[in-house]
Amino acid sequence: MLVYIDGEVLAEPDAKVSVFDHGLVTGDGAFETLAVYQGQVFATSRHLARLERTCKGMRLDPPDLAEVEKAVRRVVEENGIVDGKVRITYTAGDSGLGSARSNSKRRLIVACEVGERTTSATNVAISPWPRSEVGVLAGLKTTSYAENVICLDWALERGASEVIFKNLKGHLCEGSGSNIFFVQNGQLYTPAVSTGCLAGVTRDLIVERLGAKEIEIEAEVLYDESVQEAFLSSTLREVQPIAKIDSRKLSEVPGPITAKTARGFQEILAEGMNP
């Protein structure tokens, strides 16, 4: 694979960064993962807008978004990606081994992989460790991912493919790399951004276009028999039905509203690549 680093497209073995890169040393960076369908990148404008919001939230000067978009297209085209994903990583650059940033040039990396979406039904586990809705990184898509890695590893040991977080108030929040939706009494809900969840691109499209309502609600709602169906959403999961929440098996997998939402998302895809 060819990788874009700071203005150059390099073969993967030559694509290297300094051991003093602040993203490596401290996790000081922002990232976005975009889906590629038939050689076209989906929802580029939405992803770049979120990248900019994350950088501002991190007090990190944002990159030139025109340069980022050009780099994304170049990497996808020069690697001949038909279906897969492309990741943008933007770090504070080389800043030594401490926590403070230097005035060095920021670093932009764009890489891609071939692969398909994971839309088949899956199991989730609710994390015993809460997510902070008031922390400085709440709602930001940063490279500081150790919390997600640890909690996902815990969930994988329990036969789940995703971990679901409560926030400090005990409200349902999000997955390690996904948003969660559930159907209660015939209405589709998802946690509001006030819970500390990331405003996912797929999530936002489902809220804006497919009738989901945002809500703050206790995470235990997922154990309630009134919740007939649930699913995860993300760039690579699209709409992924949930079959089991901890030990609770859902009776409708996928349920009718989940199936309708999945069809609706495919219709959004068919309308164009920049919704």
C-alpha positions in Angstrom: 0.0 0.0 0.0 1.0 3.6 -0.6 0.7 6.0 2.3 0.5 9.8 2.3 2.8 11.5 4.9 3.2 15.3 5.0 2.9 15.9 1.3 4.6 12.7 0.0 3.1 9.4 -1.1 5.4 6.6 0.0 5.5 2.8 -0.2 4.4 1.3 3.1 8.0 0.2 4.2 9.2 3.8 3.7 6.2 5.4 5.4 7.8 6.2 8.8 7.3 8.8 11.5 9.7 10.0 14.2 9.7 8.3 17.6 9.2 11.8 19.0 5.8 12.3 17.2 3.4 13.5 19.8 0.7 11.2 18.5 2.9 8.2 19.4 4.3 9.6 22.6 1.1 10.9 24.2 -1.8 10.1 21.9 -2.0 13.8 20.9 -3.9 13.6 17.6 -7.2 13.4 15.8 -8.4 10.9 13.2 -11.2 10.0 10.9 -12.1 6.7 9.1 -14.0 7.0 5.9 -15.7 4.3 3.9 -14.9 3.7 0.2 -17.6 2.3 -2.1 -16.8 1.5 -5.7 -13.7 3.7 -5.6 -15.7 6.7 -4.1 -15.2 8.1 -0.6 -18.4 8.5 1.4 -19.4 11.6 3.3 -16.0 13.4 3.0 -17.4 16.8 3.9 -19.0 15.5 7.1 -15.8 13.7 8.2 -13.6 16.7 7.5 -15.9 19.0 9.4 -15.7 16.6 12.4 -11.9 16.4 12.1 -11.8 20.2 12.3 -14.2 20.2 15.3 -12.0 17.6 17.1 -8.8 19.6 16.5 -10.4 22.8 17.8 -11.7 20.9 20.8 -8.1 19.6 21.4 -6.6 23.2 21.1 -4.7 21.8 18.1 -4.6 24.0 15.0 -6.6 22.2 12.3 -5.1 21.0 9.0 -5.8 22.5 5.6 -9.0 20.6 4.8 -8.4 21.1 1.0 -5.0 19.4 1.4 -6.6 16.5 3.4 -9.3 15.9 0.9 -6.8 15.9 -2.0 -4.6 13.4 0.0 -7.6 11.2 0.6 -8.5 11.1 -3.1 -4.9 10.5 -4.1 -4.3 7.6 -1.7 -7.6 5.9 -2.7 -6.9 6.3 -6.4 -3.2 5.4 -6.4 -3.9 2.3 -4.4 -6.8 1.3 -6.6 -9.2 0.9 -3.7 -12.6 -0.2 -4.8 -14.2 -1.1 -1.5 -12.5 -0.5 1.8 -11.6 2.3 4.2 -9.3 5.3 4.4 -7.9 6.7 7.6 -6.8 10.3 8.2 -4.5 10.8 11.2 -3.4 14.2 12.2 -0.9 14.7 15.1 0.8 17.5 16.9 4.1 16.5 15.2 7.5 16.0 16.8 7.4 17.4 20.3 9.9 15.4 22.3 9.1 13.0 25.1 7.1 15.2 27.4 3.4 16.2 27.4 3.9 19.8 26.1 3.6 20.4 22.4 6.3 22.1 20.5 6.0 24.6 17.6 7.0 21.9 15.1 5.0 21.2 12.0 1.9 19.2 12.5 1.8 15.7 10.8 -0.8 14.5 8.4 -1.0 10.8 7.5 -3.5 9.2 5.2 -3.6 5.4 4.7 -6.1 2.9 3.4 -7.1 -0.8 3.5 -9.2 -3.1 1.4 -12.2 -4.6 3.1 -16.0 -4.8 3.4 -18.5 -3.6 6.0 -19.4 -5.7 9.0 -23.2 -5.7 9.0 -24.1 -9.2 10.2 -25.8 -9.5 13.7 -23.5 -9.3 16.7 -23.3 -9.4 20.5 -22.4 -6.5 22.8 -21.4 -6.2 26.4 -22.0 -3.2 28.7 -18.8 -1.9 30.2 -18.4 -1.8 34.0 -16.2 1.3 33.5 -18.1 4.5 32.7 -17.4 7.1 30.0 -17.0 10.7 31.1 -19.5 13.1 29.6 -17.7 16.1 31.1 -14.1 15.3 30.2 -12.1 17.5 27.9 -12.2 14.7 25.2 -15.9 14.0 25.4 -17.4 13.8 21.9 -14.0 14.2 20.2 -12.5 11.6 17.9 -8.9 11.5 19.1 -6.1 9.0 18.9 -6.1 8.7 22.7 -7.8 5.3 22.4 -6.4 3.2 25.2 -9.7 3.3 27.1 -11.5 1.9 24.1 -8.9 -0.8 23.5 -8.9 -2.1 27.1 -12.7 -2.1 27.4 -13.1 -3.8 24.0 -10.6 -6.4 24.9 -12.7 -7.1 28.0 -15.9 -7.4 25.9 -14.2 -9.7 23.3 -13.3 -12.1 26.2 -17.1 -12.3 26.9 -18.0 -13.2 23.3 -19.1 -9.7 22.2 -17.7 -7.8 19.3 -18.4 -4.4 20.8 -18.4 -2.8 24.3 -21.2 -0.3 25.2 -20.4 2.5 27.7 -22.6 4.2 30.3 -21.6 7.7 31.2 -20.9 9.0 34.8 -24.7 9.6 35.3 -25.4 6.0 34.3 -27.0 7.1 31.0 -26.5 5.0 27.9 -23.7 6.6 25.9 -21.9 4.8 23.0 -19.7 1.9 21.8 -15.9 1.9 21.6 -16.1 2.6 17.9 -19.9 2.9 17.2 -23.1 4.5 18.2 -26.0 2.5 19.6 -29.7 2.7 18.7 -32.6 0.9 20.3 -36.4 0.5 19.6 -38.8 1.0 22.5 -42.5 0.9 22.0 -42.1 1.3 18.2 -39.8 4.4 18.4 -36.2 4.5 17.4 -33.9 6.2 19.9 -30.1 6.9 20.2 -28.2 8.7 23.0 -28.0 12.4 22.7 -24.6 14.1 22.3 -25.1 15.5 25.8 -24.3 12.0 27.1 -20.7 12.4 25.9 -21.1 10.2 22.8 -19.3 10.9 19.5 -21.6 12.4 16.9 -21.0 9.6 14.4 -21.5 10.4 10.7 -23.8 7.4 10.2 -25.6 8.2 13.4 -26.3 11.8 12.4 -27.7 10.7 9.0 -30.0 8.2 10.8 -31.2 11.0 13.1 -31.5 13.6 10.3 -33.1 11.4 7.7 -34.5 8.2 9.2 -36.6 9.3 12.1 -34.4 8.4 15.1 -34.9 10.5 18.2 -32.1 11.6 20.6 -32.6 10.8 24.3 -30.9 10.7 27.7 -31.9 7.5 29.4 -30.5 5.0 31.9 -28.4 2.3 30.3 -30.4 -0.4 32.0 -33.2 0.3 29.4 -31.3 -2.2 27.2 -32.3 -4.9 29.7 -36.0 -3.9 29.6 -38.4 -6.2 27.7 -39.9 -3.1 26.1 -36.8 -2.8 24.0 -37.6 -5.1 21.1 -34.6 -4.5 18.9 -31.2 -2.6 18.9 -28.4 -2.0 16.5 -25.0 -0.4 16.2 -24.0 2.2 13.6 -20.6 3.4 12.3 -18.8 4.0 9.1 -17.8 0.4 8.7 -20.8 -1.3 10.5 -23.4 0.8 8.6 -26.5 -0.6 10.5 -25.5 -3.7 12.4 -28.2 -5.6 14.3 -27.6 -6.6 17.9 -28.5 -10.2 18.8 -27.5 -10.2 22.5 -26.8 -7.6 25.2 -24.7 -9.3 27.9 -26.8 -12.4 28.6 -30.1 -10.9 27.2 -31.0 -12.2 23.8 -33.2 -10.0 21.7 -36.2 -11.6 20.1 -36.2 -9.7 16.8 -32.8 -9.8 14.9 -33.0 -7.8 12.8 -36.3 -6.3 13.9 -38.5 -4.5 11.4 -37.3 -1.0 12.3 -33.7 -2.1 12.2 -34.3 -3.6 8.8 -36.1 -0.5 7.6 -33.3 1.7 8.9 -30.7 -0.4 7.0 -32.7 -0.1 3.8 -33.0 3.7 4.4 -29.2 4.0 4.8 -28.7 2.1 1.6 -31.0 4.6 -0.1 -28.9 7.4 1.3 -25.8 5.8 -0.2 -27.5 5.4 -3.6 -28.3 9.2 -3.6 -24.7 10.2 -3.7 -21.4 10.1 -1.9 -21.6 13.4 -0.1 -24.9 13.6 1.8 
